[in-house]
């Protein structure tokens, strides 16, 4: 919606207005404005379009997620580095259904840019292992699966990792 620096400027102006309201003995207005400024600070670190795309992907609505991601015109300047990683990660997830070669590029770029959660890194490495397996690169696929297994501390991907290891035995 707004450039990331504009979000900080808006938050700063709202905080300054909140402090001014405190000095004018309008305590309720000051508290409200300080709380309002936290929304813009939160949106500096978490892009609203990426959050909406995640919600669409949760419902398996790939076209809706693509629509929300298309609102981000220039991700290199509009997003923080981790947000760029999630931008590429979401593109990789959507393309993994249709074009795994393009998905591989997006997942690799997402891992280079950085992802915040170990589960997301594990999913990206699991998908990269699947691509390596389809290209008959068994050693690379095995390494990626082992890394994904280490990162999956909650056991969410346990079944998928086991299934991929069983498929690799057949190759």
GUSEMAR-963338 format. One record per residue (C-alpha): y, z, x. Coordinates in steps of 0.001 Angstrom, whole numbers, plus 500000, padded with zeros to 6 digits. Each point is the difference from the previous one (the first is absolute). Layout:
# residues N
YZX
...
This chain:
# residues 171
500000500000500000
502546501116502583
499896499584503753
498652503100501709
503346500892501623
501830499671496694
497583502562498556
501035502468502706
503693499299499407
499571500598496266
498099503223500719
502766501129502371
502691499285497418
498086501888497323
499496502968502363
503719499994500856
500841499933496292
497564502851499416
501652502094502718
503395499239498488
498675501186496629
498892503268501648
503510500528501378
501446499400496518
497666502734498648
497916497480498032
496703501363501301
497811498245497420
501492496598500778
499603500625503730
496333500927499662
499339496981497791
501683497647502483
498043501437502923
496769499500498080
501091496471499070
500602499176503654
496375500865500836
498905496976497935
501891497632502286
498746501790503104
496425499738498676
500477496293499293
501214499511503575
496544500994501242
497962498590497096
501071496596498754
500037499824496210
498500496516499845
497078500994502221
499363503033497789
500024497808496886
497662497494501688
497578502848500793
500046501008496338
499202496421498960
497167499758502534
498568503239498665
499604498213496659
498527496901501743
503049497969498967
500366497775503071
502589497681498466
502169502950499004
499750501459503499
500902496644501501
503001499822497672
501299503372501176
499457499126503658
501840496706499536
503178501977499271
500064501026503662
501765496996501492
500201500866503701
497543502786500860
500935500124503693
503538501200499280
499622501561496552
497074502296500818
499261502788502455
497128499256502423
497340501900498007
501184498335496811
499524496644501725
496463501132500823
499302500778496354
501627496726498961
497519498119502211
497162502293498884
500643499198496329
500131496286500738
496708500341501868
498378501804497077
501091497303497575
498965497139502265
496630501576500812
498846498867496557
500744496336500659
500860499134503613
498431502287502576
501476498151502983
503551500685498809
498966503529499004
498781500638503552
503441499111501391
501708502349497553
497612502892500707
500414499625503767
503769499918499650
499872503071497727
497990501915502600
502469499033502732
502998501055497904
498291503208498961
498677501551496821
500637503588498992
496634501105498673
496631499981501737
498335498691496845
502268496951499974
499228499315503657
496290500381499233
500226497513497105
501834497507502210
497375500356502744
497196499714497448
501458496734498726
500434498749503568
496362500895500644
499016497934496975
501960497031501353
498422500415503444
496571500163498382
500547496747498093
501061498352503268
496810501255501710
501821502365502383
497509502830499729
501302502151502885
503577499957498708
498801500763496469
497918502936501253
502947501459501921
502311499647497002
497441501607497683
499579502951502370
503780500447500172
500238499819496205
497249502597499686
501879502378502322
503208499569498019
498325500505496616
500041503794500040
499679500393496234
497011497665499654
501721497561497648
498671496947501835
496584501417500822
498101497666497648
501898496877501095
499443500776503684
496284500578499399
499730496759498035
501736498025502779
497734501517502660
496972498974497942
501365496446499744
500596499908503759
496355500823500632
499075496812498169
502182497847502246
